[in-house]
Amino acid sequence: MSEKKLGFGLMRLPSLDPNDPGKIDIEQVKKMVDTFIERGFTYFDTAWMYCAFKSENAVKEALVSRHPRDSFTLTTKLHSAFVNSFEDRDRIFNEQMGKTGVTYFDYYLIHDINSHSIETYNKFDCFGWIRDKKEKGLVKHIGFSFHDGPELLDEVLTAHPEFEFVQLQLNYLDWESAGVQSRKCYEVAEKHGVPVFVMEPVKGGLLAKLPEEVAAPLRVLDPEASDASWALRWVASRPGAAVLLSGMTTMEQLED
């Protein structure tokens, strides 16, 4: 993992049609990818259904076909909503390799483990399946993303010590949230000694535009810093936060 924590989330890419996320502005994505890499960042995160199932294709066109394979790290995921048989696991994985144009993924996640999806993942032995992908060298590192409470997270990490990281929703607004329970989930990951890859550090853009009374004291501290940068700094200061994923839709957001 590079020392730079910021990762490029490829879920909300620039689109040529505001009503169709699948019509990706690929030329703009190319410029953003190039700038990201030029600045010394390496981590790219996509998933099977991002951008109306077109994000992985954009990865091939903007990143994989234009940059040396050792100059970036690529992550994608298997989501329970599309797994209805044992065969679906390999079918999706093989399509992901074809869509992205890689021969291995640096990181691969079981996507969105929660109290419902875990039934599917257990039924089709997705845990054994992902271990097998790593043993065969098709995946370098395995982990999972998580949207549920700390009790279930503790159960999953106890049952599956093979996982090398967990992706959690973490930001200062959700830190003490009764619904998201960011702090409690983060503490469970810490207890297990598992690095945290952070999603939603800016809470889907909500923390990028703060109410004036909230933003005012921050501007006193640093007039040049954007609201979003404070959210990223807050998360980056957590000792266990290894990667911060931020969805970037414009060059301005990426530059910030």
N, C-alpha and C positions, 0 to 999 in steps of 0.2 A: 504494500500500500504506500502510495506517495505521502510525503509529509503534509502536502496541501490537502486540507480536509474537504474543500468544496467539490461536490459532484454535480454533474449536469443531468438533471431530471428531464427525460424526453417524453413527458406525458402531455405537456401543453405547448406544442410547437407552433411556430407562426403558420397561419393558414391563409390560403388565397380566398377562402369563403368562410365568413364568420359563423355560418350555420352548418359547416361541414369540416370537422377537425381532420378528416381523412385527406382533404385537399391541402397537403402540406406545401408551404413555400420553400421548396428544397434549396433554391439558390440562397435564400436568407439563412437557412439552417447550415449550409456549407460555410458561410462567412462566420457564423457564430461558433461552429465546431473548430474552425481554423484559429480563431481568436483565443478560444479556451485553451487549446493545445499550445499555442504560441506563448501564452502566459504561464505555462508550466503545469497546467492541470491535466489530469489523465482519466478521471472516473466518469463513465457514462452509464446511465441507468434507463432501461426500457422494460417493456412487458408485452406479452402476447396481444392484449386488446387495446393498448394505448393508441390514441389518435385513430379511432375506428379501425383498428388492426393494421394500421399503416406505419406505425412508429418504427418497427423493426426493419421494414423496407427502407425507411429514411436513413437508418443507421448504416446500412450497406452503401447507399448512394453518397451520403455526406461524410461518412467517417471511414468505414472499413476499406472501401475501394480507393481511398485517397490518402490514407496515412499508413505508415508501417505498423504491422500488428503489435510490435513491442513498444509502440509509442502511446498506447492507451489501454485501459482496462474496461471491459464490457460486462454488464450485468443484465440478465433477463430472468423471467419468472414463470412458474407453472401455477395457474389459477384453478381452483376447485370447480368453478362454474362450467369449465369446459372438459372436465374429466368425468366421463360416464362409463368408462371401461378401462381395463388394464392396457388395452391397445392405444387408447387416447394419449397416454403418457408419452410414448415414443413417437407417435404421429406428430404431436405438437412440438416436441423437442427437435425432431428432424426438420420440421418445417421452419422452426426458429433458426436453425443453423443455415438453412437455405435462404431464408429471408434476410438474415444479417450478413451472410457470406463468410462466416468464421468457421474454423475447424475445432474450436473450443471456446467456452465461456470462462472468463476469469472468475466470475461470481454467478451463482445460480440460486434462486430463492424459491422455496415453497411460499406461494403468494397468499397473504392475508389469512393467517391461521386465526380462527375464532372458534367459539363453542359449537358452531354449526359446520363450518368447513372442515374441521378436524375429523369429523365422521367420514367424509369423502376421502380425505388423505389416508386415514387408517384403512378404510375399506379396500382401497386400491394400492395399498402399501407404497405410497409415494415416498415414505421415509427410506425404505430399503432401496427403492428405485433411484433416488438422488445420491445415495451413498455409492451405488453401483456406477453411476455416471462419473463420480469423482475417481473411483478406483480405476476406471478405464481411461482417465486423463481427458475426458470430454468436458469436465468442469474442474477448475482449480480449487475453488473454495465454495462451501455450501452453507446456506443460512436460511432464514425465513423472515417474512414480514408479519406483523402481529397487530391485530385490532381487537383487544379484549382486556380482561382484568388481570391483575398481578398473580392471582391464584392459578389461573390456567397457564400463564407464562411460566410459572415455577414448575408446574407439572410437565410441560413440554421440554423445558431445559433439563429437568431431572431425568426424564425418560430418554432424551436424545442428546447425550453429551457430545455426539459427533458434530453438532452444529457449531460453526466457527464464529458466527455473528448473528445478531438479531436486529431487524429493522423496526424501529419504533417511532410513533408520532410524538415528537418532542418539541415544545416551544414554551415560552414563559406564560402564555395564556392558559395552556392546558396542564401546566405543571401540577396544580392542585385541583384540576377539574374532576368532579365526581364521575363523569362519563368516560373520559379518556384515561385518567389516572396516570399521566405521564411520569410523575415522580416515583410512584410506587412501582411501575413497570421498569423504569430505569434502575431502581434499587435492586430489583430481582436480577436483572442482567448483571449488575455489579457483583451481587452475591455469588453468581455462577462464574464470574470472571470472563464474561463474554462481551466483546466489543459491541457498541451500539452504532448502527448506521441510522442516521436520523432522517425521517421523512416529515414533511410539513413544518419545517423550522419557521416559516413565515405564515403558517396556517392558511395555505391556499391564497396568499396575497393579502389576507385580512390585516396582518401586522406590517404591511408595506405602506399603509396610509392610516396613520393614527389620528384619533381626535386631537384637536389643538391642545387641550389641557394636559393630555398625556405626552404629546410630542415636545411641548415647550421646555421642560427641564432637560430633555435630551439635547435640544439644540443649544442650550447654554453650555453643556459639556463639550459638544463638538458641532458647530454650525454647519459643517460640510457633510456630516454623516447622514445618510438616508435613514428613514424609519426601518426599512428592511435590513439594513446593515446592523442595526442594534439587535434585531432578532437573531441574525446569524451569529453575531459575536457572543450573545448570551448562550446559545447552544454550544458553540465551539469551545466555550470555557469549561464545559462539563468534562471531567477527566476521562470518562469512558466513551465519549463521542469520537468515533474514528472517522466517520464520513458524514457530511451534511449534504443532503440532496436538495437542490432547489430547482423547481421547474422554471425554465427561462423561455419566455415567449418573444421577447424583443432583444435587439442588440443592446439597447439601453439597460435593460435588466441584467444582461450578462456583464456589461462593462461595470455596473455598480457592484 
